[in-house]
Each structure stands twice: as structure tokens, then as C-alpha cells.
Amino acid sequence: MPCQLICPNLRCRKILSVPDDARGKLVRCQHCKTMFRVPDVKREPVGAAAKGAK
């Protein structure tokens, strides 16, 4: 299942969908062409963590 990331370029900040096999690798934002590394750790969605805390 692809993971969704936000482009780290502060002028872009587009939501990107990258495949799971890209974790730990360099990717390029298709909108602004910024290169960045995809985090190699899988995290829970923010909403899921908040539901478990209640």
C-alpha cells in the first residue's frame, strides 16, 4: 500500500503518494522537483494514534 507524504519544500507542501518500496530512498516531488529521502520507518496515521489514547 503506498504511503502518503507531504513535500518538505515549504513553497510546495503537496501531498505525494509513494510506493512502500521507496522507503529509505531518494524521491523527487513531481510538482516542484525537490529531492528528498522517504523515511524508512512505517508510522501509524495521526488519527489512529489519537483514537488509541482515549
PQR file with spaces between the fields and no chain letter, atoms N, CA, C, O and H, PARSE charges and radii, in Angstrom:
ATOM       1  N    MET     1       0.854   -1.178    0.000 -0.4000 1.5000
ATOM       2  CA   MET     1       0.000    0.000    0.000 -0.0000 2.0000
ATOM       3  C    MET     1       0.900    1.241    0.000  0.5500 1.7000
ATOM       4  O    MET     1       1.791    1.351    0.843 -0.5500 1.4000
ATOM       5  N    PRO     2       0.684    2.160   -0.916 -0.5600 1.5000
ATOM       6  CA   PRO     2       1.528    3.358   -0.985  0.2800 2.0000
ATOM       7  C    PRO     2       1.380    4.213    0.270  0.5500 1.7000
ATOM       8  O    PRO     2       0.317    4.260    0.890 -0.5500 1.4000
ATOM       9  N    CYS     3       2.467    4.883    0.627 -0.4000 1.5000
ATOM      10  CA   CYS     3       2.398    5.798    1.761 -0.0000 2.0000
ATOM      11  C    CYS     3       2.246    7.223    1.233  0.5500 1.7000
ATOM      12  O    CYS     3       2.705    7.544    0.137 -0.5500 1.4000
ATOM      13  H    CYS     3       3.330    4.845    0.124  0.4000 1.0000
ATOM      14  N    GLN     4       1.606    8.058    2.016 -0.4000 1.5000
ATOM      15  CA   GLN     4       1.403    9.448    1.631 -0.0000 2.0000
ATOM      16  C    GLN     4       2.311   10.333    2.463  0.5500 1.7000
ATOM      17  O    GLN     4       2.394   10.194    3.683 -0.5500 1.4000
ATOM      18  H    GLN     4       1.234    7.798    2.907  0.4000 1.0000
ATOM      19  N    LEU     5       2.992   11.247    1.780 -0.4000 1.5000
ATOM      20  CA   LEU     5       3.925   12.170    2.413 -0.0000 2.0000
ATOM      21  C    LEU     5       3.610   13.583    1.966  0.5500 1.7000
ATOM      22  O    LEU     5       2.953   13.794    0.946 -0.5500 1.4000
ATOM      23  H    LEU     5       2.925   11.360    0.789  0.4000 1.0000
ATOM      24  N    ILE     6       4.078   14.537    2.731 -0.4000 1.5000
ATOM      25  CA   ILE     6       3.973   15.939    2.333 -0.0000 2.0000
ATOM      26  C    ILE     6       5.348   16.371    1.855  0.5500 1.7000
ATOM      27  O    ILE     6       6.349   16.120    2.526 -0.5500 1.4000
ATOM      28  H    ILE     6       4.611   14.366    3.559  0.4000 1.0000
ATOM      29  N    CYS     7       5.400   17.016    0.704 -0.4000 1.5000
ATOM      30  CA   CYS     7       6.668   17.507    0.173 -0.0000 2.0000
ATOM      31  C    CYS     7       7.308   18.431    1.210  0.5500 1.7000
ATOM      32  O    CYS     7       6.635   19.314    1.741 -0.5500 1.4000
ATOM      33  H    CYS     7       4.587   17.219    0.158  0.4000 1.0000
ATOM      34  N    PRO     8       8.605   18.241    1.508 -0.5600 1.5000
ATOM      35  CA   PRO     8       9.263   19.070    2.522  0.2800 2.0000
ATOM      36  C    PRO     8       9.552   20.500    2.068  0.5500 1.7000
ATOM      37  O    PRO     8       9.902   21.344    2.893 -0.5500 1.4000
ATOM      38  N    ASN     9       9.415   20.784    0.787 -0.4000 1.5000
ATOM      39  CA   ASN     9       9.640   22.142    0.287 -0.0000 2.0000
ATOM      40  C    ASN     9       8.516   23.037    0.810  0.5500 1.7000
ATOM      41  O    ASN     9       7.348   22.803    0.502 -0.5500 1.4000
ATOM      42  H    ASN     9       9.130   20.099    0.117  0.4000 1.0000
ATOM      43  N    LEU    10       8.856   24.054    1.592 -0.4000 1.5000
ATOM      44  CA   LEU    10       7.843   24.905    2.220 -0.0000 2.0000
ATOM      45  C    LEU    10       7.003   25.682    1.214  0.5500 1.7000
ATOM      46  O    LEU    10       5.903   26.123    1.546 -0.5500 1.4000
ATOM      47  H    LEU    10       9.806   24.244    1.842  0.4000 1.0000
ATOM      48  N    ARG    11       7.489   25.855    0.015 -0.4000 1.5000
ATOM      49  CA   ARG    11       6.706   26.550   -1.015 -0.0000 2.0000
ATOM      50  C    ARG    11       5.787   25.603   -1.772  0.5500 1.7000
ATOM      51  O    ARG    11       4.901   26.052   -2.498 -0.5500 1.4000
ATOM      52  H    ARG    11       8.383   25.496   -0.255  0.4000 1.0000
ATOM      53  N    CYS    12       5.982   24.317   -1.614 -0.4000 1.5000
ATOM      54  CA   CYS    12       5.181   23.323   -2.338 -0.0000 2.0000
ATOM      55  C    CYS    12       4.142   22.685   -1.405  0.5500 1.7000
ATOM      56  O    CYS    12       2.944   22.940   -1.529 -0.5500 1.4000
ATOM      57  H    CYS    12       6.702   23.952   -1.024  0.4000 1.0000
ATOM      58  N    ARG    13       4.622   21.845   -0.464 -0.4000 1.5000
ATOM      59  CA   ARG    13       3.790   21.166    0.541 -0.0000 2.0000
ATOM      60  C    ARG    13       2.667   20.316   -0.064  0.5500 1.7000
ATOM      61  O    ARG    13       1.624   20.140    0.566 -0.5500 1.4000
ATOM      62  H    ARG    13       5.595   21.637   -0.363  0.4000 1.0000
ATOM      63  N    LYS    14       2.866   19.787   -1.275 -0.4000 1.5000
ATOM      64  CA   LYS    14       1.874   18.912   -1.904 -0.0000 2.0000
ATOM      65  C    LYS    14       1.892   17.545   -1.226  0.5500 1.7000
ATOM      66  O    LYS    14       2.919   17.113   -0.703 -0.5500 1.4000
ATOM      67  H    LYS    14       3.713   19.929   -1.787  0.4000 1.0000
ATOM      68  N    ILE    15       0.748   16.874   -1.241 -0.4000 1.5000
ATOM      69  CA   ILE    15       0.661   15.514   -0.714 -0.0000 2.0000
ATOM      70  C    ILE    15       1.075   14.563   -1.827  0.5500 1.7000
ATOM      71  O    ILE    15       0.522   14.599   -2.927 -0.5500 1.4000
ATOM      72  H    ILE    15      -0.086   17.224   -1.665  0.4000 1.0000
ATOM      73  N    LEU    16       2.049   13.715   -1.533 -0.4000 1.5000
ATOM      74  CA   LEU    16       2.595   12.785   -2.511 -0.0000 2.0000
ATOM      75  C    LEU    16       2.283   11.361   -2.091  0.5500 1.7000
ATOM      76  O    LEU    16       2.252   11.053   -0.900 -0.5500 1.4000
ATOM      77  H    LEU    16       2.498   13.685   -0.640  0.4000 1.0000
ATOM      78  N    SER    17       2.057   10.510   -3.047 -0.4000 1.5000
ATOM      79  CA   SER    17       1.848    9.096   -2.793 -0.0000 2.0000
ATOM      80  C    SER    17       3.047    8.345   -3.372  0.5500 1.7000
ATOM      81  O    SER    17       3.302    8.403   -4.575 -0.5500 1.4000
ATOM      82  H    SER    17       2.083   10.760   -4.015  0.4000 1.0000
ATOM      83  N    VAL    18       3.779    7.643   -2.513 -0.4000 1.5000
ATOM      84  CA   VAL    18       4.962    6.908   -2.959 -0.0000 2.0000
ATOM      85  C    VAL    18       4.808    5.439   -2.578  0.5500 1.7000
ATOM      86  O    VAL    18       4.206    5.128   -1.551 -0.5500 1.4000
ATOM      87  H    VAL    18       3.572    7.596   -1.536  0.4000 1.0000
ATOM      88  N    PRO    19       5.346    4.529   -3.395 -0.5600 1.5000
ATOM      89  CA   PRO    19       5.227    3.101   -3.081  0.2800 2.0000
ATOM      90  C    PRO    19       6.035    2.735   -1.843  0.5500 1.7000
ATOM      91  O    PRO    19       7.010    3.408   -1.507 -0.5500 1.4000
ATOM      92  N    ASP    20       5.628    1.674   -1.171 -0.4000 1.5000
ATOM      93  CA   ASP    20       6.319    1.219    0.043 -0.0000 2.0000
ATOM      94  C    ASP    20       7.779    0.870   -0.218  0.5500 1.7000
ATOM      95  O    ASP    20       8.617    1.035    0.668 -0.5500 1.4000
ATOM      96  H    ASP    20       4.836    1.127   -1.443  0.4000 1.0000
ATOM      97  N    ASP    21       8.096    0.392   -1.413 -0.4000 1.5000
ATOM      98  CA   ASP    21       9.488    0.017   -1.681 -0.0000 2.0000
ATOM      99  C    ASP    21      10.403    1.232   -1.851  0.5500 1.7000
ATOM     100  O    ASP    21      11.611    1.066   -2.022 -0.5500 1.4000
ATOM     101  H    ASP    21       7.415    0.257   -2.133  0.4000 1.0000
ATOM     102  N    ALA    22       9.854    2.444   -1.808 -0.4000 1.5000
ATOM     103  CA   ALA    22      10.664    3.666   -1.886 -0.0000 2.0000
ATOM     104  C    ALA    22      11.163    4.103   -0.513  0.5500 1.7000
ATOM     105  O    ALA    22      11.915    5.073   -0.417 -0.5500 1.4000
ATOM     106  H    ALA    22       8.873    2.578   -1.669  0.4000 1.0000
ATOM     107  N    ARG    23      10.763    3.409    0.552 -0.4000 1.5000
ATOM     108  CA   ARG    23      11.190    3.791    1.904 -0.0000 2.0000
ATOM     109  C    ARG    23      12.714    3.750    2.010  0.5500 1.7000
ATOM     110  O    ARG    23      13.352    2.771    1.624 -0.5500 1.4000
ATOM     111  H    ARG    23      10.152    2.621    0.475  0.4000 1.0000
ATOM     112  N    GLY    24      13.286    4.840    2.545 -0.4000 1.5000
ATOM     113  CA   GLY    24      14.726    4.939    2.699 -0.0000 2.0000
ATOM     114  C    GLY    24      15.453    5.412    1.450  0.5500 1.7000
ATOM     115  O    GLY    24      16.674    5.568    1.470 -0.5500 1.4000
ATOM     116  H    GLY    24      12.768    5.636    2.859  0.4000 1.0000
ATOM     117  N    LYS    25      14.720    5.645    0.360 -0.4000 1.5000
ATOM     118  CA   LYS    25      15.339    6.056   -0.903 -0.0000 2.0000
ATOM     119  C    LYS    25      15.034    7.517   -1.210  0.5500 1.7000
ATOM     120  O    LYS    25      14.125    8.115   -0.635 -0.5500 1.4000
ATOM     121  H    LYS    25      13.728    5.519    0.344  0.4000 1.0000
ATOM     122  N    LEU    26      15.815    8.077   -2.129 -0.4000 1.5000
ATOM     123  CA   LEU    26      15.575    9.439   -2.589 -0.0000 2.0000
ATOM     124  C    LEU    26      14.470    9.444   -3.634  0.5500 1.7000
ATOM     125  O    LEU    26      14.459    8.607   -4.537 -0.5500 1.4000
ATOM     126  H    LEU    26      16.553    7.591   -2.597  0.4000 1.0000
ATOM     127  N    VAL    27      13.553   10.376   -3.513 -0.4000 1.5000
ATOM     128  CA   VAL    27      12.484   10.559   -4.498 -0.0000 2.0000
ATOM     129  C    VAL    27      12.429   12.034   -4.878  0.5500 1.7000
ATOM     130  O    VAL    27      12.986   12.888   -4.189 -0.5500 1.4000
ATOM     131  H    VAL    27      13.562   11.056   -2.779  0.4000 1.0000
ATOM     132  N    ARG    28      11.756   12.315   -5.977 -0.4000 1.5000
ATOM     133  CA   ARG    28      11.622   13.689   -6.452 -0.0000 2.0000
ATOM     134  C    ARG    28      10.142   14.050   -6.485  0.5500 1.7000
ATOM     135  O    ARG    28       9.324   13.303   -7.021 -0.5500 1.4000
ATOM     136  H    ARG    28      11.304   11.620   -6.538  0.4000 1.0000
ATOM     137  N    CYS    29       9.804   15.199   -5.909 -0.4000 1.5000
ATOM     138  CA   CYS    29       8.434   15.702   -5.959 -0.0000 2.0000
ATOM     139  C    CYS    29       8.106   16.041   -7.411  0.5500 1.7000
ATOM     140  O    CYS    29       8.863   16.755   -8.069 -0.5500 1.4000
ATOM     141  H    CYS    29      10.469   15.807   -5.474  0.4000 1.0000
ATOM     142  N    GLN    30       6.995   15.535   -7.905 -0.4000 1.5000
ATOM     143  CA   GLN    30       6.604   15.779   -9.295 -0.0000 2.0000
ATOM     144  C    GLN    30       6.130   17.206   -9.526  0.5500 1.7000
ATOM     145  O    GLN    30       6.055   17.656  -10.669 -0.5500 1.4000
ATOM     146  H    GLN    30       6.380   14.955   -7.371  0.4000 1.0000
ATOM     147  N    HIS    31       5.812   17.919   -8.454 -0.4000 1.5000
ATOM     148  CA   HIS    31       5.303   19.288   -8.588 -0.0000 2.0000
ATOM     149  C    HIS    31       6.425   20.318   -8.609  0.5500 1.7000
ATOM     150  O    HIS    31       6.461   21.175   -9.492 -0.5500 1.4000
ATOM     151  H    HIS    31       5.873   17.553   -7.526  0.4000 1.0000
ATOM     152  N    CYS    32       7.351   20.242   -7.634 -0.4000 1.5000
ATOM     153  CA   CYS    32       8.399   21.270   -7.510 -0.0000 2.0000
ATOM     154  C    CYS    32       9.798   20.744   -7.828  0.5500 1.7000
ATOM     155  O    CYS    32      10.753   21.518   -7.881 -0.5500 1.4000
ATOM     156  H    CYS    32       7.321   19.546   -6.917  0.4000 1.0000
ATOM     157  N    LYS    33       9.924   19.432   -8.039 -0.4000 1.5000
ATOM     158  CA   LYS    33      11.199   18.776   -8.392 -0.0000 2.0000
ATOM     159  C    LYS    33      12.208   18.706   -7.245  0.5500 1.7000
ATOM     160  O    LYS    33      13.386   18.449   -7.491 -0.5500 1.4000
ATOM     161  H    LYS    33       9.148   18.802   -7.995  0.4000 1.0000
ATOM     162  N    THR    34      11.779   18.928   -6.005 -0.4000 1.5000
ATOM     163  CA   THR    34      12.663   18.808   -4.843 -0.0000 2.0000
ATOM     164  C    THR    34      12.971   17.333   -4.584  0.5500 1.7000
ATOM     165  O    THR    34      12.073   16.492   -4.604 -0.5500 1.4000
ATOM     166  H    THR    34      10.822   19.137   -5.806  0.4000 1.0000
ATOM     167  N    MET    35      14.250   17.027   -4.342 -0.4000 1.5000
ATOM     168  CA   MET    35      14.659   15.666   -3.990 -0.0000 2.0000
ATOM     169  C    MET    35      14.672   15.541   -2.466  0.5500 1.7000
ATOM     170  O    MET    35      15.153   16.434   -1.768 -0.5500 1.4000
ATOM     171  H    MET    35      14.979   17.711   -4.326  0.4000 1.0000
ATOM     172  N    PHE    36      14.140   14.431   -1.957 -0.4000 1.5000
ATOM     173  CA   PHE    36      14.173   14.174   -0.517 -0.0000 2.0000
ATOM     174  C    PHE    36      14.115   12.678   -0.270  0.5500 1.7000
ATOM     175  O    PHE    36      13.700   11.906   -1.134 -0.5500 1.4000
ATOM     176  H    PHE    36      13.749   13.706   -2.524  0.4000 1.0000
ATOM     177  N    ARG    37      14.537   12.278    0.926 -0.4000 1.5000
ATOM     178  CA   ARG    37      14.552   10.863    1.289 -0.0000 2.0000
ATOM     179  C    ARG    37      13.251   10.499    1.995  0.5500 1.7000
ATOM     180  O    ARG    37      12.801   11.195    2.905 -0.5500 1.4000
ATOM     181  H    ARG    37      14.874   12.905    1.629  0.4000 1.0000
ATOM     182  N    VAL    38      12.658    9.390    1.554 -0.4000 1.5000
ATOM     183  CA   VAL    38      11.437    8.880    2.180 -0.0000 2.0000
ATOM     184  C    VAL    38      11.840    8.214    3.493  0.5500 1.7000
ATOM     185  O    VAL    38      12.765    7.402    3.503 -0.5500 1.4000
ATOM     186  H    VAL    38      13.024    8.825    0.814  0.4000 1.0000
ATOM     187  N    PRO    39      11.165    8.538    4.606 -0.5600 1.5000
ATOM     188  CA   PRO    39      11.504    7.880    5.881  0.2800 2.0000
ATOM     189  C    PRO    39      11.381    6.363    5.752  0.5500 1.7000
ATOM     190  O    PRO    39      10.468    5.868    5.091 -0.5500 1.4000
ATOM     191  N    ASP    40      12.291    5.628    6.378 -0.4000 1.5000
ATOM     192  CA   ASP    40      12.257    4.173    6.251 -0.0000 2.0000
ATOM     193  C    ASP    40      11.471    3.487    7.356  0.5500 1.7000
ATOM     194  O    ASP    40      11.387    2.259    7.377 -0.5500 1.4000
ATOM     195  H    ASP    40      13.032    6.030    6.916  0.4000 1.0000
ATOM     196  N    VAL    41      10.899    4.245    8.264 -0.4000 1.5000
ATOM     197  CA   VAL    41      10.064    3.661    9.315 -0.0000 2.0000
ATOM     198  C    VAL    41       8.595    3.858    8.965  0.5500 1.7000
ATOM     199  O    VAL    41       8.199    4.902    8.445 -0.5500 1.4000
ATOM     200  H    VAL    41      10.967    5.243    8.247  0.4000 1.0000
ATOM     201  N    LYS    42       7.803    2.846    9.257 -0.4000 1.5000
ATOM     202  CA   LYS    42       6.368    2.937    8.999 -0.0000 2.0000
ATOM     203  C    LYS    42       5.696    3.448   10.264  0.5500 1.7000
ATOM     204  O    LYS    42       5.887    2.890   11.344 -0.5500 1.4000
ATOM     205  H    LYS    42       8.125    1.998    9.679  0.4000 1.0000
ATOM     206  N    ARG    43       4.909    4.510   10.127 -0.4000 1.5000
ATOM     207  CA   ARG    43       4.225    5.114   11.273 -0.0000 2.0000
ATOM     208  C    ARG    43       2.723    4.954   11.126  0.5500 1.7000
ATOM     209  O    ARG    43       2.194    4.814   10.024 -0.5500 1.4000
ATOM     210  H    ARG    43       4.754    4.963    9.250  0.4000 1.0000
ATOM     211  N    GLU    44       2.040    4.981   12.290 -0.4000 1.5000
ATOM     212  CA   GLU    44       0.581    4.966   12.275 -0.0000 2.0000
ATOM     213  C    GLU    44       0.065    6.323   11.821  0.5500 1.7000
ATOM     214  O    GLU    44       0.711    7.341   12.068 -0.5500 1.4000
ATOM     215  H    GLU    44       2.469    5.095   13.185  0.4000 1.0000
ATOM     216  N    PRO    45      -1.087    6.355   11.161 -0.5600 1.5000
ATOM     217  CA   PRO    45      -1.695    7.653   10.847  0.2800 2.0000
ATOM     218  C    PRO    45      -1.975    8.423   12.136  0.5500 1.7000
ATOM     219  O    PRO    45      -2.244    7.815   13.171 -0.5500 1.4000
ATOM     220  N    VAL    46      -1.914    9.720   12.084 -0.4000 1.5000
ATOM     221  CA   VAL    46      -2.088   10.564   13.267 -0.0000 2.0000
ATOM     222  C    VAL    46      -3.432   10.308   13.926  0.5500 1.7000
ATOM     223  O    VAL    46      -3.502   10.244   15.154 -0.5500 1.4000
ATOM     224  H    VAL    46      -1.695   10.214   11.242  0.4000 1.0000
ATOM     225  N    GLY    47      -4.485   10.161   13.166 -0.4000 1.5000
ATOM     226  CA   GLY    47      -5.818    9.920   13.713 -0.0000 2.0000
ATOM     227  C    GLY    47      -5.904    8.608   14.474  0.5500 1.7000
ATOM     228  O    GLY    47      -6.611    8.526   15.479 -0.5500 1.4000
ATOM     229  H    GLY    47      -4.428   10.212   12.169  0.4000 1.0000
ATOM     230  N    ALA    48      -5.203    7.586   14.021 -0.4000 1.5000
ATOM     231  CA   ALA    48      -5.246    6.279   14.680 -0.0000 2.0000
ATOM     232  C    ALA    48      -4.588    6.346   16.053  0.5500 1.7000
ATOM     233  O    ALA    48      -5.067    5.715   16.995 -0.5500 1.4000
ATOM     234  H    ALA    48      -4.629    7.652   13.205  0.4000 1.0000
ATOM     235  N    ALA    49      -3.514    7.090   16.182 -0.4000 1.5000
ATOM     236  CA   ALA    49      -2.833    7.219   17.471 -0.0000 2.0000
ATOM     237  C    ALA    49      -3.701    7.982   18.465  0.5500 1.7000
ATOM     238  O    ALA    49      -3.719    7.653   19.651 -0.5500 1.4000
ATOM     239  H    ALA    49      -3.125    7.604   15.417  0.4000 1.0000
ATOM     240  N    ALA    50      -4.408    8.978   18.002 -0.4000 1.5000
ATOM     241  CA   ALA    50      -5.260    9.774   18.882 -0.0000 2.0000
ATOM     242  C    ALA    50      -6.443    8.951   19.390  0.5500 1.7000
ATOM     243  O    ALA    50      -6.856    9.122   20.537 -0.5500 1.4000
ATOM     244  H    ALA    50      -4.393    9.246   17.038  0.4000 1.0000
ATOM     245  N    LYS    51      -6.991    8.070   18.570 -0.4000 1.5000
ATOM     246  CA   LYS    51      -8.121    7.235   18.991 -0.0000 2.0000
ATOM     247  C    LYS    51      -7.705    6.249   20.076  0.5500 1.7000
ATOM     248  O    LYS    51      -8.481    5.963   20.987 -0.5500 1.4000
ATOM     249  H    LYS    51      -6.656    7.931   17.638  0.4000 1.0000
ATOM     250  N    GLY    52      -6.480    5.729   19.982 -0.4000 1.5000
ATOM     251  CA   GLY    52      -5.997    4.773   20.970 -0.0000 2.0000
ATOM     252  C    GLY    52      -5.702    5.408   22.315  0.5500 1.7000
ATOM     253  O    GLY    52      -5.673    4.706   23.326 -0.5500 1.4000
ATOM     254  H    GLY    52      -5.849    5.961   19.241  0.4000 1.0000
ATOM     255  N    ALA    53      -5.484    6.704   22.358 -0.4000 1.5000
ATOM     256  CA   ALA    53      -5.133    7.395   23.602 -0.0000 2.0000
ATOM     257  C    ALA    53      -6.345    7.683   24.472  0.5500 1.7000
ATOM     258  O    ALA    53      -6.188    7.991   25.653 -0.5500 1.4000
ATOM     259  H    ALA    53      -5.507    7.274   21.537  0.4000 1.0000
ATOM     260  N    LYS    54      -7.533    7.592   23.929 -0.4000 1.5000
ATOM     261  CA   LYS    54      -8.741    7.930   24.704 -0.0000 2.0000
ATOM     262  C    LYS    54      -9.147    6.825   25.636  0.5500 1.7000
ATOM     263  O    LYS    54     -10.139    6.956   26.353 -0.5500 1.4000
ATOM     264  H    LYS    54      -7.661    7.341   22.969  0.4000 1.0000
